[in-house]
Amino acid sequence: MGILSFLGMIVSFSAIIAGILYLEGNVAVFLDPASALLVMVPTVGSLVATYPIKLLAKVPAHMKIIVRKEKKPEEYIEKIVELANKVRSGGLLAFKMKN
């Protein structure tokens, strides 16, 4: 996980807690299981209803890629530049036929 992702999560959670405390509320009241169920279950349900199961089955693999650094960004940049050069020299239709 990158430093900016971690920093973004810290800022988000801090903003939530600051908002609760600003309204003179008790933070513990907002951390009950019923509230978590009311947010998480409909969110997952709407994702399942919206996207095909084949796409949803790929989510864990993509989360793994996001969390771990398996490749260096330079490798991706080199691949993108290589593909862009193929398209530029042979045109988009030639690129589609090869790949």
C-alpha positions in Angstrom: 0.0 0.0 0.0 1.4 3.4 -1.0 2.0 6.2 1.5 -0.7 8.3 -0.2 -3.3 5.6 0.2 -2.4 5.3 3.9 -2.4 9.0 4.4 -5.8 9.2 2.6 -7.3 6.7 5.0 -5.9 8.5 8.0 -7.4 11.8 6.8 -10.7 10.2 6.1 -11.1 8.5 9.4 -9.9 11.7 11.2 -12.5 13.8 9.4 -15.3 11.3 10.4 -14.2 11.3 14.1 -13.8 15.1 14.1 -17.3 15.5 12.6 -18.8 13.3 15.3 -16.9 15.1 18.1 -17.9 18.5 16.6 -21.5 17.6 17.1 -20.6 16.7 20.7 -21.4 13.0 20.1 -19.9 9.9 21.5 -17.6 8.1 19.0 -18.5 4.8 20.5 -22.2 5.2 19.6 -21.2 5.2 15.9 -19.2 2.0 16.1 -22.0 -0.5 16.8 -22.6 -3.7 14.7 -26.1 -2.6 13.6 -24.6 0.6 11.9 -21.9 -1.5 10.2 -24.5 -3.9 8.9 -26.8 -1.1 7.6 -23.9 0.3 5.6 -21.9 -2.8 4.5 -24.6 -5.3 3.5 -26.6 -2.9 1.2 -23.3 -1.8 -0.4 -22.3 -5.4 -1.2 -25.8 -6.1 -2.3 -25.8 -3.2 -4.7 -22.5 -4.2 -6.1 -23.7 -7.8 -6.7 -26.9 -6.5 -8.4 -25.0 -4.1 -10.6 -22.0 -6.0 -11.8 -21.7 -9.5 -13.4 -20.4 -12.3 -11.2 -17.4 -12.8 -13.5 -16.3 -9.3 -12.9 -16.9 -9.5 -9.1 -14.8 -12.7 -9.0 -11.8 -10.7 -10.1 -12.1 -8.2 -7.2 -9.9 -10.1 -4.8 -7.1 -10.4 -7.3 -7.3 -6.7 -8.1 -7.2 -5.9 -4.4 -4.1 -8.0 -4.0 -2.5 -6.0 -6.8 -3.4 -2.7 -5.1 -2.1 -3.7 -1.7 1.1 -5.4 -2.8 3.8 -4.1 -5.0 4.4 -6.9 -7.4 5.9 -4.9 -10.3 7.7 -1.7 -10.5 5.9 1.2 -12.3 8.7 1.4 -14.8 7.7 -2.1 -16.1 4.2 -0.9 -16.8 5.4 2.3 -18.4 7.7 0.4 -20.7 4.8 -1.9 -21.7 2.5 1.0 -22.4 5.1 2.8 -24.5 5.7 -0.4 -26.5 2.0 -0.8 -27.1 1.7 2.9 -28.1 4.5 2.5 -30.6 2.8 -0.5 -32.1 -0.4 1.5 -32.6 1.4 4.5 -34.0 3.4 2.5 -36.5 0.8 0.0 -37.6 -2.5 1.7 -36.8 -5.2 0.6 -34.4 -6.6 -2.1 -36.6 -3.1 -3.7 -37.0 -2.8 -3.6 -33.2 -6.1 -5.3 -32.7 -5.2 -8.1 -35.1 -1.9 -8.9 -33.3 -3.3 -8.8 -29.8 
